[in-house]
Amino acid sequence: MGARSISIALAVILLAVVEGCGPNLSPTAVATPPALPVTVLVNQGYVAGPLLVAAPSLTDLLAMVHGIGVRPGLDECQRFQDLRPGCWLDVKDPGDSLLIAALINEPCMLTNSVSAALSSTNEISVTVINSGSCPGGIPPGPSLSLLAIPLSVLPTDEITLDLVHPGIPAHSTRMMVDLRRPLDVHTDVQARIHDVDTAINSAQQDALKRVTPGQTVAFLGIGTNRWTDTSLGCPIQGRAYPPADARGLVVFMRGSDQPQLAMEYHWSGSTLTFCGRVPY
C-alpha cells in the first residue's frame, strides 16, 4: 500500500474514533437511577408535623408520627369523626410496603408529580415536582401525604430515605429506615408512641447538657435501626459490650451553637447512647 493510501486509511480510523466508534474517547454515560413504583394513598393528612417519616407498617408509621407530636393528636383523631380522614385511621394498610408520611403539598403550589428512585445501593429518593401559585386569599397550609412503595423493590437493609423538593431546599430532608429481616413491626400503637416520645425527650434532655449555656436544641428527625451489641453502634474504645439483638430508634437533634451539625442518638429499651455530632 502506498503512502497516500496509508494516510487515507489512518484518517478514516481517526474520524471513526472522533465520531464515537472509539470507546476509549467516548464521554462517560450518566446512568439514570432505577425508578421505583410509588403510590399516593392519601393526598391530605396532618397539617403540622415532621417533613418525612417512614415505617414498614401503617401502625408503626402512625406511632412514629404521633410520637413526634403532630396535630391533631391520636385521641382527637379517634374522638372526632370529621378528623378521621386526615388522620388516616380508616386507610387500609396495603401490606408488604414501606409507608411514608411526606410533605409533598406546599402552600401556593400544586403537586404535579411524585416519583421515587434508587439513587444508590441503600438510598431512596422521593422527588416532588411542584408548580403553581396562590390564586388569592389565604393559602392552604401544608399537609403530609401518605405514600407506599412495595418492599419487594427495596433493599433488605438499613436504607436512607430522602425527600427532595427541587428549588425548595428548606423542605428537603432525610431519615433512616431499618428494613432488615425479620422486620421490626409493632401492633400496639400506644406503646410505640410512648417509645418514640421517650427516645426524643431523652435525646433532648441530653442535648441540652451538651450545648453552650444559653443555647437551644431542636428536634431534626428520627429513624429506626438495630445493633448487634449493647454499644448500640457507638462503642467506646477499650470497653467490652455483650452481644444483643438491640432494636431501636435513631434521633437527631440540632444545637443552636453548631447548627451545621446534628447530635446523633441511638435509643433501645431504656438505653440512650450519644454518638457524636454529624453532618445532617
PyRosetta script that sets phi, psi and omega in degrees:
from pyrosetta import init, pose_from_sequence

init()
pose = pose_from_sequence("MGARSISIALAVILLAVVEGCGPNLSPTAVATPPALPVTVLVNQGYVAGPLLVAAPSLTDLLAMVHGIGVRPGLDECQRFQDLRPGCWLDVKDPGDSLLIAALINEPCMLTNSVSAALSSTNEISVTVINSGSCPGGIPPGPSLSLLAIPLSVLPTDEITLDLVHPGIPAHSTRMMVDLRRPLDVHTDVQARIHDVDTAINSAQQDALKRVTPGQTVAFLGIGTNRWTDTSLGCPIQGRAYPPADARGLVVFMRGSDQPQLAMEYHWSGSTLTFCGRVPY")
pose.set_psi(1, 135.3)
pose.set_omega(1, -178.7)
pose.set_phi(2, -73.4)
pose.set_psi(2, 167.9)
pose.set_omega(2, -178.6)
pose.set_phi(3, -61.7)
pose.set_psi(3, -38.5)
pose.set_omega(3, -178.8)
pose.set_phi(4, -64.9)
pose.set_psi(4, -41.7)
pose.set_omega(4, 179.7)
pose.set_phi(5, -63.8)
pose.set_psi(5, -39.4)
pose.set_omega(5, 178.7)
pose.set_phi(6, -63.7)
pose.set_psi(6, -41.4)
pose.set_omega(6, -180.0)
pose.set_phi(7, -63.8)
pose.set_psi(7, -41.8)
pose.set_omega(7, 178.0)
pose.set_phi(8, -63.4)
pose.set_psi(8, -42.8)
pose.set_omega(8, -180.0)
pose.set_phi(9, -62.2)
pose.set_psi(9, -42.3)
pose.set_omega(9, 178.3)
pose.set_phi(10, -63.8)
pose.set_psi(10, -39.1)
pose.set_omega(10, 179.4)
pose.set_phi(11, -63.3)
pose.set_psi(11, -41.5)
pose.set_omega(11, 178.3)
pose.set_phi(12, -62.1)
pose.set_psi(12, -41.7)
pose.set_omega(12, -180.0)
pose.set_phi(13, -64.0)
pose.set_psi(13, -45.0)
pose.set_omega(13, 179.8)
pose.set_phi(14, -62.7)
pose.set_psi(14, -40.4)
pose.set_omega(14, 179.3)
pose.set_phi(15, -63.2)
pose.set_psi(15, -39.9)
pose.set_omega(15, 179.2)
pose.set_phi(16, -64.7)
pose.set_psi(16, -38.7)
pose.set_omega(16, 179.0)
pose.set_phi(17, -65.1)
pose.set_psi(17, -45.7)
pose.set_omega(17, -179.4)
pose.set_phi(18, -61.4)
pose.set_psi(18, -37.8)
pose.set_omega(18, -177.5)
pose.set_phi(19, -80.8)
pose.set_psi(19, 3.1)
pose.set_omega(19, 174.2)
pose.set_phi(20, 110.6)
pose.set_psi(20, -2.4)
pose.set_omega(20, 178.7)
pose.set_phi(21, -75.4)
pose.set_psi(21, -19.4)
pose.set_omega(21, 177.3)
pose.set_phi(22, -93.9)
pose.set_psi(22, 105.3)
pose.set_omega(22, -173.0)
pose.set_phi(23, -62.5)
pose.set_psi(23, -28.5)
pose.set_omega(23, -176.6)
pose.set_phi(24, -68.8)
pose.set_psi(24, -21.7)
pose.set_omega(24, -178.1)
pose.set_phi(25, -105.1)
pose.set_psi(25, 1.5)
pose.set_omega(25, -179.2)
pose.set_phi(26, -74.4)
pose.set_psi(26, 146.7)
pose.set_omega(26, 175.1)
pose.set_phi(27, -63.5)
pose.set_psi(27, 145.8)
pose.set_omega(27, 179.7)
pose.set_phi(28, -67.8)
pose.set_psi(28, 126.9)
pose.set_omega(28, -179.8)
pose.set_phi(29, -71.8)
pose.set_psi(29, 138.3)
pose.set_omega(29, 178.1)
pose.set_phi(30, -94.0)
pose.set_psi(30, 116.1)
pose.set_omega(30, -177.2)
pose.set_phi(31, -74.4)
pose.set_psi(31, 136.4)
pose.set_omega(31, 176.3)
pose.set_phi(32, -84.1)
pose.set_psi(32, 127.8)
pose.set_omega(32, 179.9)
pose.set_phi(33, -56.8)
pose.set_psi(33, 137.3)
pose.set_omega(33, 179.8)
pose.set_phi(34, -58.9)
pose.set_psi(34, 128.9)
pose.set_omega(34, 179.3)
pose.set_phi(35, -74.1)
pose.set_psi(35, 146.5)
pose.set_omega(35, 178.2)
pose.set_phi(36, -117.4)
pose.set_psi(36, 144.3)
pose.set_omega(36, 176.9)
pose.set_phi(37, -71.1)
pose.set_psi(37, 124.3)
pose.set_omega(37, 177.8)
pose.set_phi(38, -128.8)
pose.set_psi(38, 133.6)
pose.set_omega(38, -178.8)
pose.set_phi(39, -116.7)
pose.set_psi(39, 132.5)
pose.set_omega(39, 173.2)
pose.set_phi(40, -88.4)
pose.set_psi(40, 105.8)
pose.set_omega(40, -178.2)
pose.set_phi(41, -76.3)
pose.set_psi(41, -41.7)
pose.set_omega(41, 179.9)
pose.set_phi(42, -141.2)
pose.set_psi(42, 133.4)
pose.set_omega(42, -177.3)
pose.set_phi(43, -91.1)
pose.set_psi(43, -19.5)
pose.set_omega(43, -178.4)
pose.set_phi(44, -120.7)
pose.set_psi(44, 133.9)
pose.set_omega(44, 180.0)
pose.set_phi(45, -149.3)
pose.set_psi(45, -142.3)
pose.set_omega(45, -175.7)
pose.set_phi(46, -63.5)
pose.set_psi(46, 139.5)
pose.set_omega(46, -174.9)
pose.set_phi(47, -92.6)
pose.set_psi(47, -6.6)
pose.set_omega(47, 177.7)
pose.set_phi(48, -147.3)
pose.set_psi(48, 134.8)
pose.set_omega(48, -180.0)
pose.set_phi(49, 158.4)
pose.set_psi(49, -161.6)
pose.set_omega(49, -178.3)
pose.set_phi(50, -72.4)
pose.set_psi(50, 161.3)
pose.set_omega(50, 177.8)
pose.set_phi(51, -77.9)
pose.set_psi(51, -27.2)
pose.set_omega(51, -172.1)
pose.set_phi(52, -155.3)
pose.set_psi(52, 125.8)
pose.set_omega(52, 173.7)
pose.set_phi(53, -144.0)
pose.set_psi(53, 143.2)
pose.set_omega(53, -179.4)
pose.set_phi(54, -145.7)
pose.set_psi(54, 151.6)
pose.set_omega(54, 179.3)
pose.set_phi(55, -161.8)
pose.set_psi(55, 158.0)
pose.set_omega(55, -177.1)
pose.set_phi(56, -84.4)
pose.set_psi(56, 14.4)
pose.set_omega(56, 172.8)
pose.set_phi(57, -154.2)
pose.set_psi(57, 156.1)
pose.set_omega(57, -179.5)
pose.set_phi(58, -69.0)
pose.set_psi(58, -34.9)
pose.set_omega(58, 176.9)
pose.set_phi(59, -60.4)
pose.set_psi(59, -46.5)
pose.set_omega(59, 179.6)
pose.set_phi(60, -66.1)
pose.set_psi(60, -38.2)
pose.set_omega(60, 179.9)
pose.set_phi(61, -64.4)
pose.set_psi(61, -46.9)
pose.set_omega(61, 179.2)
pose.set_phi(62, -62.0)
pose.set_psi(62, -38.5)
pose.set_omega(62, 178.6)
pose.set_phi(63, -64.9)
pose.set_psi(63, -40.2)
pose.set_omega(63, 178.4)
pose.set_phi(64, -64.8)
pose.set_psi(64, -45.7)
pose.set_omega(64, -177.7)
pose.set_phi(65, -62.9)
pose.set_psi(65, -47.1)
pose.set_omega(65, -178.2)
pose.set_phi(66, -75.1)
pose.set_psi(66, -29.7)
pose.set_omega(66, 176.6)
pose.set_phi(67, -65.4)
pose.set_psi(67, -31.3)
pose.set_omega(67, 176.6)
pose.set_phi(68, -71.8)
pose.set_psi(68, -32.9)
pose.set_omega(68, 176.3)
pose.set_phi(69, 109.5)
pose.set_psi(69, 55.1)
pose.set_omega(69, 177.1)
pose.set_phi(70, -79.0)
pose.set_psi(70, 167.6)
pose.set_omega(70, 172.2)
pose.set_phi(71, -126.6)
pose.set_psi(71, 132.1)
pose.set_omega(71, 2.3)
pose.set_phi(72, -73.9)
pose.set_psi(72, 156.3)
pose.set_omega(72, 178.9)
pose.set_phi(73, -76.7)
pose.set_psi(73, 170.1)
pose.set_omega(73, -176.0)
pose.set_phi(74, -62.0)
pose.set_psi(74, -39.3)
pose.set_omega(74, 179.4)
pose.set_phi(75, -61.2)
pose.set_psi(75, -43.2)
pose.set_omega(75, 179.0)
pose.set_phi(76, -65.6)
pose.set_psi(76, -40.4)
pose.set_omega(76, 179.2)
pose.set_phi(77, -60.2)
pose.set_psi(77, -39.3)
pose.set_omega(77, -178.4)
pose.set_phi(78, -77.2)
pose.set_psi(78, -27.5)
pose.set_omega(78, -175.0)
pose.set_phi(79, -83.4)
pose.set_psi(79, -37.6)
pose.set_omega(79, -173.0)
pose.set_phi(80, -108.5)
pose.set_psi(80, 118.8)
pose.set_omega(80, -175.0)
pose.set_phi(81, -60.2)
pose.set_psi(81, -36.1)
pose.set_omega(81, -176.0)
pose.set_phi(82, -73.0)
pose.set_psi(82, -13.3)
pose.set_omega(82, 178.7)
pose.set_phi(83, -90.0)
pose.set_psi(83, -19.2)
pose.set_omega(83, -172.1)
pose.set_phi(84, -56.0)
pose.set_psi(84, -44.1)
pose.set_omega(84, -178.3)
pose.set_phi(85, -59.0)
pose.set_psi(85, -40.2)
pose.set_omega(85, -179.8)
pose.set_phi(86, -77.8)
pose.set_psi(86, -9.0)
pose.set_omega(86, 178.3)
pose.set_phi(87, -100.5)
pose.set_psi(87, -2.3)
pose.set_omega(87, 175.9)
pose.set_phi(88, 64.4)
pose.set_psi(88, 22.0)
pose.set_omega(88, -177.7)
pose.set_phi(89, -73.2)
pose.set_psi(89, -20.9)
pose.set_omega(89, -179.8)
pose.set_phi(90, -103.2)
pose.set_psi(90, 8.1)
pose.set_omega(90, 178.3)
pose.set_phi(91, -77.7)
pose.set_psi(91, 135.2)
pose.set_omega(91, 176.4)
pose.set_phi(92, -84.9)
pose.set_psi(92, 126.8)
pose.set_omega(92, 177.3)
pose.set_phi(93, -63.6)
pose.set_psi(93, 121.2)
pose.set_omega(93, -178.6)
pose.set_phi(94, -66.6)
pose.set_psi(94, -17.3)
pose.set_omega(94, 179.7)
pose.set_phi(95, 77.8)
pose.set_psi(95, 145.8)
pose.set_omega(95, 177.9)
pose.set_phi(96, 50.0)
pose.set_psi(96, 42.6)
pose.set_omega(96, -178.4)
pose.set_phi(97, -138.3)
pose.set_psi(97, 150.9)
pose.set_omega(97, 168.7)
pose.set_phi(98, -85.5)
pose.set_psi(98, 117.0)
pose.set_omega(98, 179.7)
pose.set_phi(99, -92.3)
pose.set_psi(99, 134.0)
pose.set_omega(99, -173.5)
pose.set_phi(100, -129.3)
pose.set_psi(100, 125.9)
pose.set_omega(100, 170.0)
pose.set_phi(101, -99.3)
pose.set_psi(101, 114.8)
pose.set_omega(101, -172.9)
pose.set_phi(102, -136.5)
pose.set_psi(102, 144.7)
pose.set_omega(102, 176.3)
pose.set_phi(103, -82.1)
pose.set_psi(103, 95.3)
pose.set_omega(103, 178.8)
pose.set_phi(104, -114.2)
pose.set_psi(104, -9.3)
pose.set_omega(104, 176.5)
pose.set_phi(105, -104.0)
pose.set_psi(105, 113.8)
pose.set_omega(105, -178.2)
pose.set_phi(106, -101.1)
pose.set_psi(106, 148.9)
pose.set_omega(106, 173.8)
pose.set_phi(107, -60.1)
pose.set_psi(107, 139.4)
pose.set_omega(107, 176.9)
pose.set_phi(108, 65.4)
pose.set_psi(108, 16.4)
pose.set_omega(108, 179.9)
pose.set_phi(109, -133.9)
pose.set_psi(109, 143.9)
pose.set_omega(109, 178.1)
pose.set_phi(110, -103.8)
pose.set_psi(110, 126.9)
pose.set_omega(110, -179.1)
pose.set_phi(111, -75.6)
pose.set_psi(111, 118.6)
pose.set_omega(111, 179.8)
pose.set_phi(112, -90.8)
pose.set_psi(112, -40.5)
pose.set_omega(112, -175.9)
pose.set_phi(113, -157.4)
pose.set_psi(113, 147.8)
pose.set_omega(113, 173.6)
pose.set_phi(114, -127.0)
pose.set_psi(114, 127.8)
pose.set_omega(114, 179.7)
pose.set_phi(115, -133.3)
pose.set_psi(115, 160.1)
pose.set_omega(115, 178.4)
pose.set_phi(116, -134.2)
pose.set_psi(116, 145.9)
pose.set_omega(116, -178.9)
pose.set_phi(117, -150.4)
pose.set_psi(117, 149.8)
pose.set_omega(117, 175.0)
pose.set_phi(118, -84.9)
pose.set_psi(118, 93.9)
pose.set_omega(118, -173.5)
pose.set_phi(119, -77.0)
pose.set_psi(119, -20.7)
pose.set_omega(119, 171.7)
pose.set_phi(120, -155.0)
pose.set_psi(120, -175.3)
pose.set_omega(120, -173.6)
pose.set_phi(121, -53.9)
pose.set_psi(121, -43.8)
pose.set_omega(121, -176.7)
pose.set_phi(122, -126.2)
pose.set_psi(122, 31.8)
pose.set_omega(122, -179.0)
pose.set_phi(123, -131.5)
pose.set_psi(123, 125.6)
pose.set_omega(123, -180.0)
pose.set_phi(124, -110.4)
pose.set_psi(124, 129.7)
pose.set_omega(124, 176.4)
pose.set_phi(125, -109.9)
pose.set_psi(125, 125.8)
pose.set_omega(125, 171.7)
pose.set_phi(126, -104.3)
pose.set_psi(126, 117.6)
pose.set_omega(126, -174.5)
pose.set_phi(127, -112.8)
pose.set_psi(127, 134.9)
pose.set_omega(127, -179.8)
pose.set_phi(128, -117.0)
pose.set_psi(128, 122.6)
pose.set_omega(128, 176.4)
pose.set_phi(129, -103.6)
pose.set_psi(129, 119.5)
pose.set_omega(129, -176.4)
pose.set_phi(130, -117.1)
pose.set_psi(130, 154.4)
pose.set_omega(130, 170.4)
pose.set_phi(131, -157.3)
pose.set_psi(131, 158.8)
pose.set_omega(131, 179.0)
pose.set_phi(132, 129.7)
pose.set_psi(132, 179.2)
pose.set_omega(132, 179.6)
pose.set_phi(133, -157.4)
pose.set_psi(133, 164.0)
pose.set_omega(133, 179.7)
pose.set_phi(134, -71.7)
pose.set_psi(134, 124.4)
pose.set_omega(134, 179.5)
pose.set_phi(135, -74.6)
pose.set_psi(135, -10.9)
pose.set_omega(135, -177.6)
pose.set_phi(136, 135.8)
pose.set_psi(136, 160.2)
pose.set_omega(136, -179.0)
pose.set_phi(137, 80.3)
pose.set_psi(137, -164.5)
pose.set_omega(137, -178.1)
pose.set_phi(138, -83.4)
pose.set_psi(138, 123.3)
pose.set_omega(138, -179.2)
pose.set_phi(139, -70.0)
pose.set_psi(139, 149.2)
pose.set_omega(139, 177.1)
pose.set_phi(140, -67.5)
pose.set_psi(140, 149.7)
pose.set_omega(140, 177.4)
pose.set_phi(141, -75.0)
pose.set_psi(141, 156.6)
pose.set_omega(141, 177.9)
pose.set_phi(142, -68.9)
pose.set_psi(142, 149.5)
pose.set_omega(142, 178.5)
pose.set_phi(143, -141.6)
pose.set_psi(143, 154.3)
pose.set_omega(143, 178.3)
pose.set_phi(144, -77.9)
pose.set_psi(144, 145.3)
pose.set_omega(144, 173.2)
pose.set_phi(145, -112.3)
pose.set_psi(145, 156.1)
pose.set_omega(145, -179.5)
pose.set_phi(146, -105.3)
pose.set_psi(146, 119.6)
pose.set_omega(146, -178.5)
pose.set_phi(147, -116.9)
pose.set_psi(147, 161.3)
pose.set_omega(147, 176.9)
pose.set_phi(148, -141.2)
pose.set_psi(148, 136.5)
pose.set_omega(148, 173.3)
pose.set_phi(149, -126.3)
pose.set_psi(149, 128.1)
pose.set_omega(149, -179.7)
pose.set_phi(150, -58.6)
pose.set_psi(150, 135.7)
pose.set_omega(150, 178.5)
pose.set_phi(151, -63.8)
pose.set_psi(151, -25.8)
pose.set_omega(151, -176.6)
pose.set_phi(152, -63.2)
pose.set_psi(152, -21.1)
pose.set_omega(152, -178.7)
pose.set_phi(153, -101.5)
pose.set_psi(153, 3.1)
pose.set_omega(153, -176.1)
pose.set_phi(154, -108.2)
pose.set_psi(154, 152.9)
pose.set_omega(154, 177.1)
pose.set_phi(155, -64.0)
pose.set_psi(155, 143.3)
pose.set_omega(155, 176.1)
pose.set_phi(156, -89.8)
pose.set_psi(156, 71.3)
pose.set_omega(156, -172.1)
pose.set_phi(157, -157.5)
pose.set_psi(157, -177.3)
pose.set_omega(157, 169.0)
pose.set_phi(158, -75.9)
pose.set_psi(158, 124.1)
pose.set_omega(158, -178.2)
pose.set_phi(159, -119.9)
pose.set_psi(159, 157.0)
pose.set_omega(159, 172.8)
pose.set_phi(160, -105.4)
pose.set_psi(160, 131.1)
pose.set_omega(160, -179.7)
pose.set_phi(161, -111.6)
pose.set_psi(161, 123.3)
pose.set_omega(161, -180.0)
pose.set_phi(162, -109.0)
pose.set_psi(162, 138.2)
pose.set_omega(162, 170.3)
pose.set_phi(163, -109.9)
pose.set_psi(163, 119.5)
pose.set_omega(163, -173.4)
pose.set_phi(164, -119.2)
pose.set_psi(164, 122.4)
pose.set_omega(164, 172.0)
pose.set_phi(165, -112.2)
pose.set_psi(165, 93.5)
pose.set_omega(165, 179.6)
pose.set_phi(166, -54.9)
pose.set_psi(166, 128.6)
pose.set_omega(166, 179.8)
pose.set_phi(167, 89.5)
pose.set_psi(167, -11.4)
pose.set_omega(167, 177.7)
pose.set_phi(168, -128.6)
pose.set_psi(168, 69.3)
pose.set_omega(168, -174.7)
pose.set_phi(169, -59.3)
pose.set_psi(169, -27.7)
pose.set_omega(169, -179.7)
pose.set_phi(170, -65.4)
pose.set_psi(170, -20.6)
pose.set_omega(170, -178.6)
pose.set_phi(171, -106.4)
pose.set_psi(171, 17.4)
pose.set_omega(171, 173.1)
pose.set_phi(172, -100.7)
pose.set_psi(172, 139.1)
pose.set_omega(172, -176.9)
pose.set_phi(173, -155.1)
pose.set_psi(173, 178.9)
pose.set_omega(173, -179.7)
pose.set_phi(174, -149.0)
pose.set_psi(174, 162.2)
pose.set_omega(174, 175.1)
pose.set_phi(175, -155.4)
pose.set_psi(175, 166.1)
pose.set_omega(175, 178.6)
pose.set_phi(176, -107.6)
pose.set_psi(176, 142.0)
pose.set_omega(176, 179.3)
pose.set_phi(177, -133.1)
pose.set_psi(177, 129.8)
pose.set_omega(177, 178.1)
pose.set_phi(178, -88.5)
pose.set_psi(178, 112.3)
pose.set_omega(178, 179.4)
pose.set_phi(179, -114.5)
pose.set_psi(179, 19.7)
pose.set_omega(179, 176.6)
pose.set_phi(180, -71.3)
pose.set_psi(180, 151.1)
pose.set_omega(180, -178.2)
pose.set_phi(181, -95.4)
pose.set_psi(181, 144.5)
pose.set_omega(181, -5.1)
pose.set_phi(182, -71.6)
pose.set_psi(182, 144.4)
pose.set_omega(182, -179.3)
pose.set_phi(183, -62.1)
pose.set_psi(183, 143.4)
pose.set_omega(183, 178.6)
pose.set_phi(184, -92.3)
pose.set_psi(184, 88.2)
pose.set_omega(184, -178.5)
pose.set_phi(185, -114.0)
pose.set_psi(185, 155.8)
pose.set_omega(185, -174.8)
pose.set_phi(186, -127.8)
pose.set_psi(186, 154.1)
pose.set_omega(186, 179.9)
pose.set_phi(187, -112.0)
pose.set_psi(187, -19.9)
pose.set_omega(187, -179.4)
pose.set_phi(188, -97.8)
pose.set_psi(188, 100.5)
pose.set_omega(188, -174.6)
pose.set_phi(189, -65.8)
pose.set_psi(189, -37.6)
pose.set_omega(189, -178.8)
pose.set_phi(190, -66.6)
pose.set_psi(190, -41.0)
pose.set_omega(190, 178.0)
pose.set_phi(191, -64.3)
pose.set_psi(191, -38.2)
pose.set_omega(191, 180.0)
pose.set_phi(192, -71.0)
pose.set_psi(192, -36.4)
pose.set_omega(192, 175.2)
pose.set_phi(193, -59.4)
pose.set_psi(193, -42.2)
pose.set_omega(193, 178.9)
pose.set_phi(194, -61.5)
pose.set_psi(194, -41.6)
pose.set_omega(194, 178.2)
pose.set_phi(195, -58.7)
pose.set_psi(195, -49.7)
pose.set_omega(195, -177.0)
pose.set_phi(196, -63.5)
pose.set_psi(196, -45.8)
pose.set_omega(196, 179.9)
pose.set_phi(197, -61.7)
pose.set_psi(197, -42.3)
pose.set_omega(197, 179.7)
pose.set_phi(198, -64.3)
pose.set_psi(198, -43.6)
pose.set_omega(198, -179.7)
pose.set_phi(199, -62.2)
pose.set_psi(199, -43.8)
pose.set_omega(199, -179.2)
pose.set_phi(200, -66.9)
pose.set_psi(200, -44.9)
pose.set_omega(200, 180.0)
pose.set_phi(201, -64.4)
pose.set_psi(201, -39.8)
pose.set_omega(201, 179.0)
pose.set_phi(202, -64.1)
pose.set_psi(202, -42.3)
pose.set_omega(202, 178.6)
pose.set_phi(203, -65.1)
pose.set_psi(203, -40.4)
pose.set_omega(203, -179.5)
pose.set_phi(204, -63.9)
pose.set_psi(204, -43.3)
pose.set_omega(204, -179.9)
pose.set_phi(205, -64.4)
pose.set_psi(205, -40.1)
pose.set_omega(205, 178.5)
pose.set_phi(206, -68.7)
pose.set_psi(206, -40.8)
pose.set_omega(206, -178.4)
pose.set_phi(207, -62.0)
pose.set_psi(207, -36.7)
pose.set_omega(207, 179.9)
pose.set_phi(208, -61.9)
pose.set_psi(208, -26.9)
pose.set_omega(208, 179.1)
pose.set_phi(209, -80.3)
pose.set_psi(209, -14.8)
pose.set_omega(209, -174.3)
pose.set_phi(210, -101.6)
pose.set_psi(210, -12.9)
pose.set_omega(210, 179.5)
pose.set_phi(211, -89.1)
pose.set_psi(211, 161.6)
pose.set_omega(211, 176.9)
pose.set_phi(212, -59.8)
pose.set_psi(212, 137.5)
pose.set_omega(212, 179.4)
pose.set_phi(213, -50.5)
pose.set_psi(213, 134.3)
pose.set_omega(213, -178.8)
pose.set_phi(214, 93.1)
pose.set_psi(214, -13.1)
pose.set_omega(214, 178.7)
pose.set_phi(215, -87.7)
pose.set_psi(215, 164.4)
pose.set_omega(215, -177.0)
pose.set_phi(216, -115.4)
pose.set_psi(216, 166.4)
pose.set_omega(216, 174.3)
pose.set_phi(217, -126.6)
pose.set_psi(217, 152.3)
pose.set_omega(217, -179.8)
pose.set_phi(218, -137.3)
pose.set_psi(218, 144.6)
pose.set_omega(218, 176.6)
pose.set_phi(219, -71.8)
pose.set_psi(219, 133.7)
pose.set_omega(219, 179.6)
pose.set_phi(220, -106.8)
pose.set_psi(220, -49.2)
pose.set_omega(220, -175.7)
pose.set_phi(221, -173.9)
pose.set_psi(221, 169.0)
pose.set_omega(221, -178.8)
pose.set_phi(222, -143.8)
pose.set_psi(222, 148.6)
pose.set_omega(222, 178.0)
pose.set_phi(223, -148.9)
pose.set_psi(223, -177.5)
pose.set_omega(223, -179.2)
pose.set_phi(224, -118.4)
pose.set_psi(224, 152.1)
pose.set_omega(224, 179.5)
pose.set_phi(225, -161.3)
pose.set_psi(225, 175.0)
pose.set_omega(225, 174.0)
pose.set_phi(226, -145.6)
pose.set_psi(226, 152.7)
pose.set_omega(226, -174.8)
pose.set_phi(227, -135.2)
pose.set_psi(227, 157.9)
pose.set_omega(227, -172.7)
pose.set_phi(228, -95.5)
pose.set_psi(228, -5.3)
pose.set_omega(228, 175.6)
pose.set_phi(229, -150.3)
pose.set_psi(229, 177.5)
pose.set_omega(229, -173.1)
pose.set_phi(230, -76.1)
pose.set_psi(230, 0.0)
pose.set_omega(230, 173.5)
pose.set_phi(231, -74.1)
pose.set_psi(231, -14.5)
pose.set_omega(231, -177.8)
pose.set_phi(232, 55.1)
pose.set_psi(232, 37.1)
pose.set_omega(232, 175.1)
pose.set_phi(233, 83.3)
pose.set_psi(233, 1.4)
pose.set_omega(233, -179.1)
pose.set_phi(234, -132.0)
pose.set_psi(234, 67.8)
pose.set_omega(234, -176.0)
pose.set_phi(235, -71.4)
pose.set_psi(235, 149.2)
pose.set_omega(235, 172.3)
pose.set_phi(236, -95.6)
pose.set_psi(236, 128.9)
pose.set_omega(236, -175.5)
pose.set_phi(237, -57.1)
pose.set_psi(237, 132.1)
pose.set_omega(237, 178.0)
pose.set_phi(238, 91.7)
pose.set_psi(238, -7.9)
pose.set_omega(238, -179.5)
pose.set_phi(239, -102.6)
pose.set_psi(239, 138.0)
pose.set_omega(239, 179.3)
pose.set_phi(240, -91.8)
pose.set_psi(240, 142.9)
pose.set_omega(240, -179.4)
pose.set_phi(241, -128.7)
pose.set_psi(241, 127.9)
pose.set_omega(241, 177.6)
pose.set_phi(242, -69.3)
pose.set_psi(242, 149.8)
pose.set_omega(242, 178.1)
pose.set_phi(243, -66.0)
pose.set_psi(243, 151.9)
pose.set_omega(243, 179.8)
pose.set_phi(244, -162.2)
pose.set_psi(244, 152.0)
pose.set_omega(244, 170.1)
pose.set_phi(245, -96.3)
pose.set_psi(245, 82.5)
pose.set_omega(245, -172.8)
pose.set_phi(246, -98.6)
pose.set_psi(246, 111.2)
pose.set_omega(246, 178.4)
pose.set_phi(247, -109.1)
pose.set_psi(247, 136.7)
pose.set_omega(247, -175.4)
pose.set_phi(248, -168.2)
pose.set_psi(248, -150.5)
pose.set_omega(248, -171.1)
pose.set_phi(249, -125.3)
pose.set_psi(249, 149.7)
pose.set_omega(249, 173.9)
pose.set_phi(250, -112.9)
pose.set_psi(250, 124.6)
pose.set_omega(250, -177.0)
pose.set_phi(251, -119.1)
pose.set_psi(251, 136.6)
pose.set_omega(251, 177.3)
pose.set_phi(252, -116.4)
pose.set_psi(252, 128.5)
pose.set_omega(252, 176.7)
pose.set_phi(253, -121.2)
pose.set_psi(253, 152.2)
pose.set_omega(253, 177.8)
pose.set_phi(254, -121.2)
pose.set_psi(254, 129.4)
pose.set_omega(254, 176.3)
pose.set_phi(255, -95.2)
pose.set_psi(255, 141.1)
pose.set_omega(255, -179.5)
pose.set_phi(256, -68.3)
pose.set_psi(256, -14.0)
pose.set_omega(256, 178.5)
pose.set_phi(257, -77.3)
pose.set_psi(257, -27.3)
pose.set_omega(257, 176.8)
pose.set_phi(258, -137.3)
pose.set_psi(258, 71.5)
pose.set_omega(258, -172.7)
pose.set_phi(259, -66.1)
pose.set_psi(259, -17.0)
pose.set_omega(259, -179.3)
pose.set_phi(260, -79.5)
pose.set_psi(260, -8.6)
pose.set_omega(260, -178.4)
pose.set_phi(261, -122.5)
pose.set_psi(261, 158.7)
pose.set_omega(261, 175.4)
pose.set_phi(262, -116.1)
pose.set_psi(262, 145.8)
pose.set_omega(262, 172.5)
pose.set_phi(263, -89.6)
pose.set_psi(263, 121.3)
pose.set_omega(263, -175.5)
pose.set_phi(264, -100.0)
pose.set_psi(264, 130.0)
pose.set_omega(264, 179.2)
pose.set_phi(265, -125.1)
pose.set_psi(265, 140.8)
pose.set_omega(265, 172.4)
pose.set_phi(266, -113.4)
pose.set_psi(266, 132.5)
pose.set_omega(266, -175.9)
pose.set_phi(267, -129.7)
pose.set_psi(267, 133.7)
pose.set_omega(267, 175.8)
pose.set_phi(268, -149.6)
pose.set_psi(268, 124.3)
pose.set_omega(268, -177.2)
pose.set_phi(269, 64.7)
pose.set_psi(269, -116.5)
pose.set_omega(269, 177.6)
pose.set_phi(270, -110.2)
pose.set_psi(270, 11.1)
pose.set_omega(270, -175.7)
pose.set_phi(271, -102.2)
pose.set_psi(271, 128.4)
pose.set_omega(271, 175.9)
pose.set_phi(272, -118.5)
pose.set_psi(272, 130.4)
pose.set_omega(272, 179.9)
pose.set_phi(273, -122.9)
pose.set_psi(273, 128.9)
pose.set_omega(273, 175.5)
pose.set_phi(274, -87.6)
pose.set_psi(274, 126.1)
pose.set_omega(274, -174.5)
pose.set_phi(275, -107.0)
pose.set_psi(275, 1.9)
pose.set_omega(275, 178.0)
pose.set_phi(276, 108.0)
pose.set_psi(276, -178.7)
pose.set_omega(276, 178.7)
pose.set_phi(277, -100.0)
pose.set_psi(277, 133.3)
pose.set_omega(277, -174.0)
pose.set_phi(278, -135.1)
pose.set_psi(278, 156.0)
pose.set_omega(278, 172.4)
pose.set_phi(279, -62.5)
pose.set_psi(279, 145.0)
pose.set_omega(279, -179.4)
pose.set_phi(280, -143.3)
pose.dump_pdb("model.pdb")
